[in-house]
């Protein structure tokens, strides 16, 4: 975490967004274009970007868009942070021109870094890795709620925003099914004021503006 904190400081940005999604998304799809627009909106609102760091899919769309925005607006390249993992290097190419953190030794180290944004945005298409990432934030927020309610703490929730498209992952259904099946006290996602499901860029920007 030392290196990402150093990169964040060098960027001059006061807040960062983790943008997470599937590593294989066709550039010609609505989902890919949505990720590009998501990234532009986040940068426009002052967020630096954190992503998985490898070529293809959500990571590529996020990094390339961030690079273009950074260049057009003369921002430090540290606004675009990639998080590599030892097991992936040599198997996957890294995206170009991102600032990379230390190479994580395993998925557990990488998850801690890649999900360290002040907000977390889950892209329209995701796989089991994306599900793992969003689950970490979801669970940490539940723990923070308990600390605030029963321990007198004042923990800040991490906004978790799912972007949905007609042909993408049905994140809302997935979250609802987990809440129905697992042993949890709350069954309605609406009770979590840090949880968002959006279906359009306009709706996404409205939420980003309000956070």
Backbone torsions as a table, in degrees:
resi	resn	phi	psi	omega
1	UNK	NA	-18.1	-177.7
2	UNK	-61.4	-42.1	-175.5
3	UNK	-70.8	-42.1	179.9
4	UNK	-65.3	-35.8	177.4
5	UNK	-65.3	-35.6	176.6
6	UNK	-66.7	-43.3	179.0
7	UNK	-63.0	-44.3	179.0
8	UNK	-57.5	-43.7	-179.5
9	UNK	-64.7	-42.0	179.5
10	UNK	-64.3	-29.5	-178.1
11	UNK	-66.5	-32.0	-174.3
12	UNK	82.9	-5.7	178.1
13	UNK	-73.2	143.8	-179.4
14	UNK	-94.9	-6.5	-179.3
15	UNK	-153.7	152.3	-179.0
16	UNK	-132.6	150.1	176.6
17	UNK	-119.0	129.2	170.3
18	UNK	-83.7	125.3	179.3
19	UNK	-114.7	116.0	-168.2
20	UNK	-127.9	137.6	-180.0
21	UNK	-174.6	-175.9	-174.7
22	UNK	-67.2	144.4	-177.1
23	UNK	-83.3	-6.6	178.9
24	UNK	-128.0	94.6	176.9
25	UNK	-133.1	127.8	-178.3
26	UNK	-66.3	129.9	180.0
27	UNK	-60.2	-19.4	-178.8
28	UNK	-86.5	0.5	-174.8
29	UNK	-90.6	160.6	174.8
30	UNK	-59.9	-36.6	-177.4
31	UNK	-63.7	-43.4	179.8
32	UNK	-63.8	-44.8	180.0
33	UNK	-65.6	-34.0	176.6
34	UNK	-63.2	-39.7	179.0
35	UNK	-64.7	-40.4	176.4
36	UNK	-59.6	-44.6	-179.8
37	UNK	-68.4	-39.0	176.6
38	UNK	-57.3	-46.6	-178.1
39	UNK	-63.4	-43.0	178.6
40	UNK	-60.2	-44.5	-178.9
41	UNK	-63.2	-43.9	179.4
42	UNK	-60.5	-45.9	179.2
43	UNK	-64.8	-39.9	178.8
44	UNK	-60.6	-31.3	-179.6
45	UNK	-93.6	15.0	171.2
46	UNK	91.5	5.2	-179.6
47	UNK	-83.6	136.4	161.7
48	UNK	-79.5	164.6	-172.8
49	UNK	-118.3	135.6	173.6
50	UNK	-119.8	133.0	179.5
51	UNK	-148.8	179.5	-172.9
52	UNK	-73.3	-19.0	169.3
53	UNK	91.6	0.7	-176.6
54	UNK	-114.5	155.1	-175.9
55	UNK	-67.9	141.2	177.5
56	UNK	105.8	147.4	170.9
57	UNK	60.3	-143.1	-175.1
58	UNK	-60.7	-38.1	-178.8
59	UNK	-65.0	-41.9	179.3
60	UNK	-65.3	-47.5	-179.3
61	UNK	-60.2	-42.6	-179.1
62	UNK	-66.1	-49.6	-175.5
63	UNK	-67.7	-44.9	-179.1
64	UNK	-62.7	-42.4	179.2
65	UNK	-65.4	-41.4	178.1
66	UNK	-62.0	-43.2	179.5
67	UNK	-60.4	-42.7	180.0
68	UNK	-63.9	-44.2	-179.3
69	UNK	-66.4	-42.7	179.4
70	UNK	-59.8	-45.3	179.8
71	UNK	-64.6	-43.5	-177.1
72	UNK	-69.1	-25.8	-175.1
73	UNK	-114.8	12.9	176.1
74	UNK	52.5	45.8	177.4
75	UNK	-94.2	157.5	175.3
76	UNK	-63.0	143.3	-179.9
77	UNK	-64.1	-15.6	178.3
78	UNK	-69.7	-3.5	172.9
79	UNK	-70.7	-12.2	-177.2
80	UNK	-120.8	101.5	-173.6
81	UNK	-111.0	126.4	174.6
82	UNK	-108.0	146.6	-176.3
83	UNK	-120.6	97.9	-178.3
84	UNK	-83.5	166.3	178.3
85	UNK	-134.9	140.2	-173.7
86	UNK	-53.6	-42.6	-176.0
87	UNK	-69.3	-21.5	-178.1
88	UNK	-90.5	-31.0	179.9
89	UNK	-61.7	130.3	-177.0
90	UNK	96.4	-23.0	175.0
91	UNK	-97.2	-41.4	179.4
92	UNK	-117.5	143.3	172.4
93	UNK	-74.6	144.9	173.9
94	UNK	-80.9	155.2	172.1
95	UNK	-65.8	160.0	-178.5
96	UNK	-92.1	142.9	168.8
97	UNK	71.1	9.6	172.5
98	UNK	-81.4	159.2	169.2
99	UNK	-89.4	124.6	-174.4
100	UNK	-101.9	141.5	174.3
101	UNK	-77.5	-178.0	171.5
102	UNK	-58.4	152.1	177.9
103	UNK	-76.2	119.9	-179.9
104	UNK	-69.7	140.6	-179.7
105	UNK	-73.2	-25.5	-179.5
106	UNK	-159.2	179.9	-176.0
107	UNK	-64.3	-29.6	-177.2
108	UNK	-69.0	-42.9	176.1
109	UNK	-64.4	-42.9	-177.0
110	UNK	-64.7	-41.4	-179.6
111	UNK	-59.7	-40.0	-179.4
112	UNK	-62.3	-38.2	-177.1
113	UNK	-80.1	-46.3	-173.6
114	UNK	-69.3	-23.2	179.1
115	UNK	-98.0	17.0	-172.9
116	UNK	-87.2	11.8	178.4
117	UNK	-68.2	160.0	175.6
118	UNK	-71.1	-26.5	168.8
119	UNK	-133.1	159.2	179.5
120	UNK	-127.2	126.4	179.8
121	UNK	-112.8	124.8	178.5
122	UNK	-101.1	122.9	-173.0
123	UNK	-73.2	166.5	-173.8
124	UNK	-59.8	-27.3	176.9
125	UNK	-120.8	133.8	179.4
126	UNK	-145.6	156.9	175.7
127	UNK	-115.1	-159.4	-177.5
128	UNK	-66.7	-30.5	176.6
129	UNK	-65.7	-41.4	177.9
130	UNK	-64.8	-39.4	178.2
131	UNK	-62.5	-40.4	177.9
132	UNK	-62.6	-42.9	-178.9
133	UNK	-64.3	-46.8	-178.2
134	UNK	-68.1	-31.3	-179.9
135	UNK	-64.6	-36.1	178.4
136	UNK	-60.7	-48.9	179.9
137	UNK	-64.2	-44.1	-180.0
138	UNK	-57.1	-49.9	-177.6
139	UNK	-66.0	-41.6	179.6
140	UNK	-61.5	-37.7	177.6
141	UNK	-65.8	-38.7	177.1
142	UNK	-61.7	-43.9	178.4
143	UNK	-61.9	-43.7	178.6
144	UNK	-61.6	-39.9	177.5
145	UNK	-60.0	-42.1	178.4
146	UNK	-65.4	-40.2	178.3
147	UNK	-62.9	-40.9	-179.6
148	UNK	-69.1	-40.8	-175.1
149	UNK	-75.2	-43.6	-172.1
150	UNK	-106.1	-18.6	-176.0
151	UNK	-112.7	3.0	178.6
152	UNK	69.2	19.5	179.9
153	UNK	-80.0	174.0	178.1
154	UNK	-133.3	53.9	-177.7
155	UNK	-74.7	139.6	179.1
156	UNK	-89.7	130.2	178.4
157	UNK	-73.2	149.9	174.4
158	UNK	-96.8	112.9	177.7
159	UNK	-55.5	131.2	-179.0
160	UNK	-119.4	110.4	-171.8
161	UNK	-114.1	119.4	176.9
162	UNK	-100.8	124.9	176.6
163	UNK	-99.4	126.0	-175.3
164	UNK	-119.3	140.5	174.1
165	UNK	-124.9	160.2	-177.9
166	UNK	-55.5	-35.8	-178.4
167	UNK	-102.7	7.7	-178.7
168	UNK	-94.6	-169.2	178.7
169	UNK	-67.7	134.0	177.7
170	UNK	-85.3	79.0	-175.2
171	UNK	-62.7	-38.8	-178.1
172	UNK	-62.5	-42.5	178.1
173	UNK	-64.7	-41.6	179.7
174	UNK	-61.1	-47.0	179.4
175	UNK	-63.6	-43.8	-179.6
176	UNK	-62.7	-42.2	179.6
177	UNK	-64.0	-40.5	178.1
178	UNK	-62.4	-42.2	-179.5
179	UNK	-67.4	-31.3	178.5
180	UNK	-73.1	-36.4	-172.5
181	UNK	-88.3	-39.3	-175.5
182	UNK	-78.5	164.3	-179.4
183	UNK	-83.7	81.9	179.4
184	UNK	-125.5	154.9	-175.6
185	UNK	-84.5	-22.8	-178.3
186	UNK	-108.4	130.9	-176.6
187	UNK	-109.2	-12.2	-176.1
188	UNK	-111.8	115.7	-179.9
189	UNK	-57.0	-23.4	-178.8
190	UNK	-64.0	-17.9	179.9
191	UNK	-75.9	-11.0	178.0
192	UNK	-98.9	107.6	-176.0
193	UNK	-78.0	1.1	177.0
194	UNK	-102.5	2.1	-175.2
195	UNK	-109.4	127.2	-176.3
196	UNK	-130.6	142.0	171.3
197	UNK	-125.5	121.3	-177.2
198	UNK	-124.3	151.9	-176.1
199	UNK	-122.7	1.7	-179.8
200	UNK	-149.2	157.7	177.7
201	UNK	-63.5	-38.7	179.0
202	UNK	-60.6	-44.4	179.2
203	UNK	-66.1	-39.3	179.1
204	UNK	-61.7	-47.2	-178.6
205	UNK	-65.1	-35.0	178.0
206	UNK	-61.1	-42.4	179.7
207	UNK	-67.8	-44.1	179.1
208	UNK	-59.9	-38.1	179.3
209	UNK	-67.4	-28.5	-174.4
210	UNK	-90.4	-15.5	-177.0
211	UNK	-76.8	NA	NA
